[in-house]
């Protein structure tokens, strides 16, 4: 077995969701879930088939996001991997809808952070071992940093006073 580290390439402000799914129907179901979650959502999805023609299936509402999803799917090359790139929306707005899709079996990450995918390769193909999402902690939250967190959540509208 060989291991590879694949760096996800994306603009800083773009959010990324990596999941594992199991059926070609994934592409259409994810598309429908996303457009029903947030009016005017901009996204791109790519799904790696693991059998049959083994194509990278893709859809979306934004050409740039679709291209990012396709490129990541090609670089990782793991069967049943699902890549979702989101512009101008946070993963928290769509995750519960995605979790309810019957084909999705696992969500690895949902982040805007720099992300690396740890990929295993054998004679049968490639699989995702895990994800490096952002950096390691630099300390433990204190009173001042706790207040910064609380203020930020209210500033972006996820909590009220």
Rosetta constraint file for C-alpha pairs under 8 A:
AtomPair CA 1 CA 120 HARMONIC 6.63 0.50
AtomPair CA 1 CA 121 HARMONIC 5.59 0.50
AtomPair CA 1 CA 122 HARMONIC 4.91 0.50
AtomPair CA 1 CA 123 HARMONIC 7.95 0.50
AtomPair CA 2 CA 120 HARMONIC 5.77 0.50
AtomPair CA 2 CA 121 HARMONIC 5.10 0.50
AtomPair CA 2 CA 122 HARMONIC 6.66 0.50
AtomPair CA 3 CA 118 HARMONIC 7.00 0.50
AtomPair CA 3 CA 119 HARMONIC 5.53 0.50
AtomPair CA 3 CA 120 HARMONIC 4.50 0.50
AtomPair CA 3 CA 121 HARMONIC 6.08 0.50
AtomPair CA 4 CA 118 HARMONIC 5.94 0.50
AtomPair CA 4 CA 119 HARMONIC 5.05 0.50
AtomPair CA 4 CA 120 HARMONIC 6.40 0.50
AtomPair CA 4 CA 121 HARMONIC 7.75 0.50
AtomPair CA 5 CA 116 HARMONIC 6.26 0.50
AtomPair CA 5 CA 117 HARMONIC 5.66 0.50
AtomPair CA 5 CA 118 HARMONIC 4.83 0.50
AtomPair CA 5 CA 119 HARMONIC 6.18 0.50
AtomPair CA 6 CA 75 HARMONIC 6.91 0.50
AtomPair CA 6 CA 76 HARMONIC 6.34 0.50
AtomPair CA 6 CA 116 HARMONIC 5.41 0.50
AtomPair CA 6 CA 117 HARMONIC 5.06 0.50
AtomPair CA 6 CA 118 HARMONIC 6.59 0.50
AtomPair CA 6 CA 119 HARMONIC 7.35 0.50
AtomPair CA 7 CA 114 HARMONIC 7.86 0.50
AtomPair CA 7 CA 115 HARMONIC 6.07 0.50
AtomPair CA 7 CA 116 HARMONIC 4.43 0.50
AtomPair CA 7 CA 117 HARMONIC 6.46 0.50
AtomPair CA 8 CA 72 HARMONIC 6.41 0.50
AtomPair CA 8 CA 114 HARMONIC 7.16 0.50
AtomPair CA 8 CA 115 HARMONIC 5.57 0.50
AtomPair CA 8 CA 116 HARMONIC 5.93 0.50
AtomPair CA 8 CA 117 HARMONIC 7.42 0.50
AtomPair CA 9 CA 68 HARMONIC 7.46 0.50
AtomPair CA 9 CA 72 HARMONIC 7.48 0.50
AtomPair CA 10 CA 14 HARMONIC 6.53 0.50
AtomPair CA 10 CA 68 HARMONIC 6.90 0.50
AtomPair CA 12 CA 112 HARMONIC 6.61 0.50
AtomPair CA 12 CA 113 HARMONIC 7.42 0.50
AtomPair CA 12 CA 114 HARMONIC 7.85 0.50
AtomPair CA 13 CA 87 HARMONIC 7.51 0.50
AtomPair CA 13 CA 88 HARMONIC 7.95 0.50
AtomPair CA 13 CA 112 HARMONIC 6.45 0.50
AtomPair CA 14 CA 85 HARMONIC 6.79 0.50
AtomPair CA 14 CA 86 HARMONIC 5.82 0.50
AtomPair CA 14 CA 87 HARMONIC 5.27 0.50
AtomPair CA 14 CA 88 HARMONIC 7.35 0.50
AtomPair CA 14 CA 112 HARMONIC 5.88 0.50
AtomPair CA 15 CA 85 HARMONIC 5.85 0.50
AtomPair CA 15 CA 86 HARMONIC 5.07 0.50
AtomPair CA 15 CA 87 HARMONIC 6.63 0.50
AtomPair CA 15 CA 89 HARMONIC 7.61 0.50
AtomPair CA 15 CA 90 HARMONIC 6.65 0.50
AtomPair CA 15 CA 91 HARMONIC 6.90 0.50
AtomPair CA 15 CA 110 HARMONIC 7.10 0.50
AtomPair CA 15 CA 111 HARMONIC 5.37 0.50
AtomPair CA 15 CA 112 HARMONIC 4.25 0.50
AtomPair CA 15 CA 113 HARMONIC 7.84 0.50
AtomPair CA 16 CA 83 HARMONIC 7.39 0.50
AtomPair CA 16 CA 84 HARMONIC 5.75 0.50
AtomPair CA 16 CA 85 HARMONIC 4.65 0.50
AtomPair CA 16 CA 86 HARMONIC 6.20 0.50
AtomPair CA 16 CA 91 HARMONIC 7.71 0.50
AtomPair CA 16 CA 109 HARMONIC 7.72 0.50
AtomPair CA 16 CA 110 HARMONIC 5.61 0.50
AtomPair CA 16 CA 111 HARMONIC 5.35 0.50
AtomPair CA 16 CA 112 HARMONIC 6.06 0.50
AtomPair CA 17 CA 83 HARMONIC 6.07 0.50
AtomPair CA 17 CA 84 HARMONIC 5.04 0.50
AtomPair CA 17 CA 85 HARMONIC 6.48 0.50
AtomPair CA 17 CA 91 HARMONIC 7.29 0.50
AtomPair CA 17 CA 107 HARMONIC 7.51 0.50
AtomPair CA 17 CA 108 HARMONIC 7.55 0.50
AtomPair CA 17 CA 109 HARMONIC 5.57 0.50
AtomPair CA 17 CA 110 HARMONIC 4.28 0.50
AtomPair CA 17 CA 111 HARMONIC 6.54 0.50
AtomPair CA 18 CA 81 HARMONIC 7.31 0.50
AtomPair CA 18 CA 82 HARMONIC 5.81 0.50
AtomPair CA 18 CA 83 HARMONIC 5.01 0.50
AtomPair CA 18 CA 84 HARMONIC 6.48 0.50
AtomPair CA 18 CA 107 HARMONIC 6.04 0.50
AtomPair CA 18 CA 108 HARMONIC 5.43 0.50
AtomPair CA 18 CA 109 HARMONIC 5.44 0.50
AtomPair CA 18 CA 110 HARMONIC 6.65 0.50
AtomPair CA 19 CA 81 HARMONIC 6.07 0.50
AtomPair CA 19 CA 82 HARMONIC 4.99 0.50
AtomPair CA 19 CA 83 HARMONIC 6.63 0.50
AtomPair CA 19 CA 104 HARMONIC 7.04 0.50
AtomPair CA 19 CA 105 HARMONIC 7.62 0.50
AtomPair CA 19 CA 106 HARMONIC 5.49 0.50
AtomPair CA 19 CA 107 HARMONIC 4.10 0.50
AtomPair CA 19 CA 108 HARMONIC 5.41 0.50
AtomPair CA 19 CA 109 HARMONIC 7.23 0.50
AtomPair CA 20 CA 80 HARMONIC 5.57 0.50
AtomPair CA 20 CA 81 HARMONIC 4.73 0.50
AtomPair CA 20 CA 82 HARMONIC 5.55 0.50
AtomPair CA 20 CA 104 HARMONIC 5.96 0.50
AtomPair CA 20 CA 105 HARMONIC 5.74 0.50
AtomPair CA 20 CA 106 HARMONIC 5.15 0.50
AtomPair CA 20 CA 107 HARMONIC 6.36 0.50
AtomPair CA 20 CA 108 HARMONIC 7.69 0.50
AtomPair CA 21 CA 26 HARMONIC 6.86 0.50
AtomPair CA 21 CA 80 HARMONIC 5.29 0.50
AtomPair CA 21 CA 81 HARMONIC 6.39 0.50
AtomPair CA 21 CA 82 HARMONIC 6.43 0.50
AtomPair CA 21 CA 103 HARMONIC 5.27 0.50
AtomPair CA 21 CA 104 HARMONIC 4.17 0.50
AtomPair CA 21 CA 105 HARMONIC 5.41 0.50
AtomPair CA 21 CA 106 HARMONIC 7.07 0.50
AtomPair CA 22 CA 26 HARMONIC 7.43 0.50
AtomPair CA 22 CA 80 HARMONIC 5.57 0.50
AtomPair CA 22 CA 103 HARMONIC 5.50 0.50
AtomPair CA 22 CA 104 HARMONIC 6.71 0.50
AtomPair CA 22 CA 105 HARMONIC 7.32 0.50
AtomPair CA 23 CA 49 HARMONIC 7.53 0.50
AtomPair CA 23 CA 80 HARMONIC 7.65 0.50
AtomPair CA 23 CA 103 HARMONIC 6.13 0.50
AtomPair CA 24 CA 47 HARMONIC 7.96 0.50
AtomPair CA 24 CA 49 HARMONIC 6.77 0.50
AtomPair CA 24 CA 57 HARMONIC 7.92 0.50
AtomPair CA 25 CA 29 HARMONIC 6.30 0.50
AtomPair CA 25 CA 103 HARMONIC 7.71 0.50
AtomPair CA 26 CA 30 HARMONIC 5.86 0.50
AtomPair CA 26 CA 47 HARMONIC 7.54 0.50
AtomPair CA 26 CA 103 HARMONIC 6.10 0.50
AtomPair CA 26 CA 104 HARMONIC 7.52 0.50
AtomPair CA 27 CA 31 HARMONIC 6.18 0.50
AtomPair CA 27 CA 45 HARMONIC 7.28 0.50
AtomPair CA 27 CA 46 HARMONIC 7.36 0.50
AtomPair CA 27 CA 47 HARMONIC 6.67 0.50
AtomPair CA 27 CA 57 HARMONIC 6.84 0.50
AtomPair CA 27 CA 58 HARMONIC 6.61 0.50
AtomPair CA 27 CA 59 HARMONIC 6.79 0.50
AtomPair CA 28 CA 32 HARMONIC 6.23 0.50
AtomPair CA 28 CA 59 HARMONIC 7.86 0.50
AtomPair CA 29 CA 33 HARMONIC 6.16 0.50
AtomPair CA 29 CA 101 HARMONIC 7.09 0.50
AtomPair CA 30 CA 34 HARMONIC 6.11 0.50
AtomPair CA 30 CA 98 HARMONIC 6.80 0.50
AtomPair CA 30 CA 101 HARMONIC 7.44 0.50
AtomPair CA 31 CA 35 HARMONIC 6.30 0.50
AtomPair CA 31 CA 45 HARMONIC 7.75 0.50
AtomPair CA 31 CA 59 HARMONIC 6.97 0.50
AtomPair CA 31 CA 60 HARMONIC 6.67 0.50
AtomPair CA 32 CA 36 HARMONIC 6.09 0.50
AtomPair CA 33 CA 37 HARMONIC 6.13 0.50
AtomPair CA 33 CA 94 HARMONIC 7.86 0.50
AtomPair CA 33 CA 97 HARMONIC 6.08 0.50
AtomPair CA 33 CA 98 HARMONIC 6.77 0.50
AtomPair CA 34 CA 38 HARMONIC 6.69 0.50
AtomPair CA 34 CA 41 HARMONIC 7.24 0.50
AtomPair CA 34 CA 94 HARMONIC 6.48 0.50
AtomPair CA 34 CA 97 HARMONIC 7.63 0.50
AtomPair CA 34 CA 98 HARMONIC 7.91 0.50
AtomPair CA 35 CA 39 HARMONIC 6.43 0.50
AtomPair CA 35 CA 40 HARMONIC 7.21 0.50
AtomPair CA 35 CA 41 HARMONIC 6.20 0.50
AtomPair CA 37 CA 93 HARMONIC 7.02 0.50
AtomPair CA 37 CA 94 HARMONIC 6.04 0.50
AtomPair CA 37 CA 97 HARMONIC 7.28 0.50
AtomPair CA 38 CA 93 HARMONIC 7.29 0.50
AtomPair CA 38 CA 94 HARMONIC 7.73 0.50
AtomPair CA 41 CA 61 HARMONIC 7.44 0.50
AtomPair CA 41 CA 86 HARMONIC 7.83 0.50
AtomPair CA 41 CA 87 HARMONIC 7.43 0.50
AtomPair CA 41 CA 88 HARMONIC 7.44 0.50
AtomPair CA 41 CA 89 HARMONIC 7.01 0.50
AtomPair CA 42 CA 60 HARMONIC 7.45 0.50
AtomPair CA 42 CA 61 HARMONIC 5.38 0.50
AtomPair CA 42 CA 62 HARMONIC 5.41 0.50
AtomPair CA 42 CA 65 HARMONIC 7.59 0.50
AtomPair CA 42 CA 86 HARMONIC 6.08 0.50
AtomPair CA 42 CA 87 HARMONIC 5.28 0.50
AtomPair CA 42 CA 88 HARMONIC 7.00 0.50
AtomPair CA 42 CA 89 HARMONIC 7.84 0.50
AtomPair CA 43 CA 60 HARMONIC 5.36 0.50
AtomPair CA 43 CA 61 HARMONIC 5.51 0.50
AtomPair CA 43 CA 62 HARMONIC 5.51 0.50
AtomPair CA 43 CA 65 HARMONIC 5.41 0.50
AtomPair CA 43 CA 66 HARMONIC 6.87 0.50
AtomPair CA 43 CA 84 HARMONIC 6.96 0.50
AtomPair CA 43 CA 85 HARMONIC 5.44 0.50
AtomPair CA 43 CA 86 HARMONIC 4.56 0.50
AtomPair CA 43 CA 87 HARMONIC 6.03 0.50
AtomPair CA 44 CA 58 HARMONIC 7.37 0.50
AtomPair CA 44 CA 59 HARMONIC 6.00 0.50
AtomPair CA 44 CA 60 HARMONIC 4.20 0.50
AtomPair CA 44 CA 61 HARMONIC 6.42 0.50
AtomPair CA 44 CA 62 HARMONIC 6.12 0.50
AtomPair CA 44 CA 63 HARMONIC 7.25 0.50
AtomPair CA 44 CA 64 HARMONIC 7.60 0.50
AtomPair CA 44 CA 65 HARMONIC 4.33 0.50
AtomPair CA 44 CA 66 HARMONIC 3.77 0.50
AtomPair CA 44 CA 67 HARMONIC 7.30 0.50
AtomPair CA 44 CA 68 HARMONIC 7.41 0.50
AtomPair CA 44 CA 69 HARMONIC 5.96 0.50
AtomPair CA 44 CA 84 HARMONIC 5.76 0.50
AtomPair CA 44 CA 85 HARMONIC 5.28 0.50
AtomPair CA 44 CA 86 HARMONIC 6.86 0.50
AtomPair CA 45 CA 58 HARMONIC 5.39 0.50
AtomPair CA 45 CA 59 HARMONIC 5.47 0.50
AtomPair CA 45 CA 60 HARMONIC 5.90 0.50
AtomPair CA 45 CA 65 HARMONIC 7.54 0.50
AtomPair CA 45 CA 66 HARMONIC 5.83 0.50
AtomPair CA 45 CA 69 HARMONIC 5.47 0.50
AtomPair CA 45 CA 70 HARMONIC 7.47 0.50
AtomPair CA 45 CA 82 HARMONIC 7.17 0.50
AtomPair CA 45 CA 83 HARMONIC 5.47 0.50
AtomPair CA 45 CA 84 HARMONIC 4.48 0.50
AtomPair CA 45 CA 85 HARMONIC 6.47 0.50
AtomPair CA 46 CA 56 HARMONIC 6.24 0.50
AtomPair CA 46 CA 57 HARMONIC 5.47 0.50
AtomPair CA 46 CA 58 HARMONIC 4.25 0.50
AtomPair CA 46 CA 59 HARMONIC 6.80 0.50
AtomPair CA 46 CA 66 HARMONIC 7.18 0.50
AtomPair CA 46 CA 69 HARMONIC 5.19 0.50
AtomPair CA 46 CA 70 HARMONIC 5.43 0.50
AtomPair CA 46 CA 73 HARMONIC 6.42 0.50
AtomPair CA 46 CA 82 HARMONIC 5.82 0.50
AtomPair CA 46 CA 83 HARMONIC 5.18 0.50
AtomPair CA 46 CA 84 HARMONIC 6.73 0.50
AtomPair CA 47 CA 56 HARMONIC 5.46 0.50
AtomPair CA 47 CA 57 HARMONIC 5.10 0.50
AtomPair CA 47 CA 58 HARMONIC 6.32 0.50
AtomPair CA 47 CA 73 HARMONIC 7.07 0.50
AtomPair CA 47 CA 80 HARMONIC 6.52 0.50
AtomPair CA 47 CA 81 HARMONIC 5.81 0.50
AtomPair CA 47 CA 82 HARMONIC 4.48 0.50
AtomPair CA 47 CA 83 HARMONIC 6.40 0.50
AtomPair CA 48 CA 54 HARMONIC 6.80 0.50
AtomPair CA 48 CA 55 HARMONIC 6.21 0.50
AtomPair CA 48 CA 56 HARMONIC 4.60 0.50
AtomPair CA 48 CA 57 HARMONIC 6.47 0.50
AtomPair CA 48 CA 73 HARMONIC 6.61 0.50
AtomPair CA 48 CA 77 HARMONIC 7.17 0.50
AtomPair CA 48 CA 78 HARMONIC 6.72 0.50
AtomPair CA 48 CA 79 HARMONIC 5.28 0.50
AtomPair CA 48 CA 80 HARMONIC 5.03 0.50
AtomPair CA 48 CA 81 HARMONIC 5.38 0.50
AtomPair CA 48 CA 82 HARMONIC 6.58 0.50
AtomPair CA 49 CA 53 HARMONIC 7.55 0.50
AtomPair CA 49 CA 54 HARMONIC 4.54 0.50
AtomPair CA 49 CA 55 HARMONIC 5.51 0.50
AtomPair CA 49 CA 56 HARMONIC 6.24 0.50
AtomPair CA 49 CA 57 HARMONIC 7.40 0.50
AtomPair CA 49 CA 79 HARMONIC 5.68 0.50
AtomPair CA 49 CA 80 HARMONIC 5.47 0.50
AtomPair CA 49 CA 81 HARMONIC 7.91 0.50
AtomPair CA 50 CA 54 HARMONIC 5.41 0.50
AtomPair CA 50 CA 78 HARMONIC 7.83 0.50
AtomPair CA 50 CA 79 HARMONIC 4.26 0.50
AtomPair CA 50 CA 80 HARMONIC 5.58 0.50
AtomPair CA 56 CA 70 HARMONIC 7.11 0.50
AtomPair CA 56 CA 73 HARMONIC 7.07 0.50
AtomPair CA 56 CA 74 HARMONIC 7.66 0.50
AtomPair CA 58 CA 66 HARMONIC 6.89 0.50
AtomPair CA 58 CA 69 HARMONIC 7.83 0.50
AtomPair CA 58 CA 70 HARMONIC 6.95 0.50
AtomPair CA 59 CA 66 HARMONIC 6.52 0.50
AtomPair CA 60 CA 65 HARMONIC 7.44 0.50
AtomPair CA 60 CA 66 HARMONIC 5.86 0.50
AtomPair CA 61 CA 65 HARMONIC 8.00 0.50
AtomPair CA 61 CA 66 HARMONIC 7.77 0.50
AtomPair CA 62 CA 66 HARMONIC 6.20 0.50
AtomPair CA 63 CA 67 HARMONIC 6.14 0.50
AtomPair CA 64 CA 68 HARMONIC 6.30 0.50
AtomPair CA 65 CA 69 HARMONIC 6.21 0.50
AtomPair CA 65 CA 85 HARMONIC 5.55 0.50
AtomPair CA 65 CA 86 HARMONIC 6.91 0.50
AtomPair CA 65 CA 87 HARMONIC 7.44 0.50
AtomPair CA 66 CA 70 HARMONIC 6.16 0.50
AtomPair CA 66 CA 85 HARMONIC 7.49 0.50
AtomPair CA 67 CA 71 HARMONIC 6.08 0.50
AtomPair CA 68 CA 72 HARMONIC 6.15 0.50
AtomPair CA 68 CA 85 HARMONIC 7.10 0.50
AtomPair CA 69 CA 73 HARMONIC 6.12 0.50
AtomPair CA 69 CA 83 HARMONIC 5.47 0.50
AtomPair CA 69 CA 84 HARMONIC 6.18 0.50
AtomPair CA 69 CA 85 HARMONIC 6.22 0.50
AtomPair CA 70 CA 74 HARMONIC 6.21 0.50
AtomPair CA 70 CA 83 HARMONIC 7.95 0.50
AtomPair CA 71 CA 75 HARMONIC 6.22 0.50
AtomPair CA 72 CA 76 HARMONIC 6.05 0.50
AtomPair CA 72 CA 83 HARMONIC 7.27 0.50
AtomPair CA 73 CA 77 HARMONIC 5.61 0.50
AtomPair CA 73 CA 78 HARMONIC 7.53 0.50
AtomPair CA 73 CA 81 HARMONIC 7.30 0.50
AtomPair CA 73 CA 82 HARMONIC 7.58 0.50
AtomPair CA 73 CA 83 HARMONIC 6.66 0.50
AtomPair CA 76 CA 117 HARMONIC 7.50 0.50
AtomPair CA 76 CA 119 HARMONIC 6.93 0.50
AtomPair CA 76 CA 126 HARMONIC 7.88 0.50
AtomPair CA 77 CA 81 HARMONIC 7.88 0.50
AtomPair CA 77 CA 126 HARMONIC 6.28 0.50
AtomPair CA 77 CA 127 HARMONIC 7.93 0.50
AtomPair CA 78 CA 119 HARMONIC 7.68 0.50
AtomPair CA 78 CA 125 HARMONIC 7.10 0.50
AtomPair CA 78 CA 126 HARMONIC 4.54 0.50
AtomPair CA 78 CA 127 HARMONIC 4.78 0.50
AtomPair CA 78 CA 128 HARMONIC 6.50 0.50
AtomPair CA 79 CA 125 HARMONIC 7.56 0.50
AtomPair CA 79 CA 126 HARMONIC 6.59 0.50
AtomPair CA 79 CA 127 HARMONIC 6.58 0.50
AtomPair CA 81 CA 128 HARMONIC 7.97 0.50
AtomPair CA 86 CA 90 HARMONIC 7.36 0.50
AtomPair CA 86 CA 91 HARMONIC 7.65 0.50
AtomPair CA 89 CA 93 HARMONIC 7.01 0.50
AtomPair CA 90 CA 94 HARMONIC 7.59 0.50
AtomPair CA 91 CA 95 HARMONIC 5.79 0.50
AtomPair CA 91 CA 110 HARMONIC 6.01 0.50
AtomPair CA 91 CA 111 HARMONIC 7.24 0.50
AtomPair CA 92 CA 96 HARMONIC 7.67 0.50
AtomPair CA 94 CA 98 HARMONIC 6.31 0.50
AtomPair CA 95 CA 99 HARMONIC 6.07 0.50
AtomPair CA 96 CA 100 HARMONIC 6.37 0.50
AtomPair CA 97 CA 101 HARMONIC 6.89 0.50
AtomPair CA 98 CA 104 HARMONIC 7.33 0.50
AtomPair CA 99 CA 104 HARMONIC 6.69 0.50
AtomPair CA 99 CA 107 HARMONIC 7.96 0.50
AtomPair CA 100 CA 104 HARMONIC 7.89 0.50
AtomPair CA 108 CA 130 HARMONIC 7.23 0.50
AtomPair CA 108 CA 131 HARMONIC 6.80 0.50
AtomPair CA 109 CA 131 HARMONIC 7.22 0.50
AtomPair CA 109 CA 133 HARMONIC 7.41 0.50
AtomPair CA 111 CA 133 HARMONIC 7.30 0.50
AtomPair CA 113 CA 133 HARMONIC 6.18 0.50
AtomPair CA 113 CA 134 HARMONIC 4.95 0.50
AtomPair CA 114 CA 133 HARMONIC 6.37 0.50
AtomPair CA 114 CA 134 HARMONIC 5.28 0.50
AtomPair CA 115 CA 131 HARMONIC 7.03 0.50
AtomPair CA 115 CA 132 HARMONIC 5.59 0.50
AtomPair CA 115 CA 133 HARMONIC 4.77 0.50
AtomPair CA 115 CA 134 HARMONIC 6.12 0.50
AtomPair CA 116 CA 131 HARMONIC 5.81 0.50
AtomPair CA 116 CA 132 HARMONIC 4.96 0.50
AtomPair CA 116 CA 133 HARMONIC 6.70 0.50
AtomPair CA 117 CA 128 HARMONIC 7.00 0.50
AtomPair CA 117 CA 129 HARMONIC 7.76 0.50
AtomPair CA 117 CA 130 HARMONIC 6.14 0.50
AtomPair CA 117 CA 131 HARMONIC 4.68 0.50
AtomPair CA 117 CA 132 HARMONIC 6.33 0.50
AtomPair CA 118 CA 128 HARMONIC 6.01 0.50
AtomPair CA 118 CA 129 HARMONIC 5.41 0.50
AtomPair CA 118 CA 130 HARMONIC 5.19 0.50
AtomPair CA 118 CA 131 HARMONIC 5.87 0.50
AtomPair CA 118 CA 132 HARMONIC 7.56 0.50
AtomPair CA 119 CA 126 HARMONIC 6.62 0.50
AtomPair CA 119 CA 127 HARMONIC 5.67 0.50
AtomPair CA 119 CA 128 HARMONIC 4.62 0.50
AtomPair CA 119 CA 129 HARMONIC 5.56 0.50
AtomPair CA 119 CA 130 HARMONIC 7.35 0.50
AtomPair CA 120 CA 126 HARMONIC 5.56 0.50
AtomPair CA 120 CA 127 HARMONIC 5.31 0.50
AtomPair CA 120 CA 128 HARMONIC 6.25 0.50
AtomPair CA 120 CA 129 HARMONIC 6.36 0.50
AtomPair CA 121 CA 125 HARMONIC 5.67 0.50
AtomPair CA 121 CA 126 HARMONIC 4.42 0.50
AtomPair CA 121 CA 127 HARMONIC 6.60 0.50
AtomPair CA 122 CA 126 HARMONIC 6.44 0.50
AtomPair CA 141 CA 145 HARMONIC 5.73 0.50
AtomPair CA 141 CA 146 HARMONIC 6.11 0.50
AtomPair CA 142 CA 146 HARMONIC 5.97 0.50
AtomPair CA 143 CA 147 HARMONIC 6.34 0.50
AtomPair CA 144 CA 148 HARMONIC 6.41 0.50
AtomPair CA 145 CA 149 HARMONIC 6.28 0.50
AtomPair CA 146 CA 150 HARMONIC 6.31 0.50
AtomPair CA 147 CA 151 HARMONIC 6.01 0.50
AtomPair CA 148 CA 152 HARMONIC 6.07 0.50
AtomPair CA 149 CA 153 HARMONIC 6.38 0.50
AtomPair CA 150 CA 154 HARMONIC 6.52 0.50
AtomPair CA 151 CA 155 HARMONIC 6.09 0.50
AtomPair CA 152 CA 156 HARMONIC 6.33 0.50
AtomPair CA 153 CA 157 HARMONIC 6.29 0.50
AtomPair CA 153 CA 158 HARMONIC 5.33 0.50
AtomPair CA 153 CA 159 HARMONIC 5.64 0.50
AtomPair CA 154 CA 158 HARMONIC 5.83 0.50
AtomPair CA 154 CA 159 HARMONIC 4.75 0.50
AtomPair CA 154 CA 160 HARMONIC 5.68 0.50
AtomPair CA 154 CA 161 HARMONIC 6.93 0.50
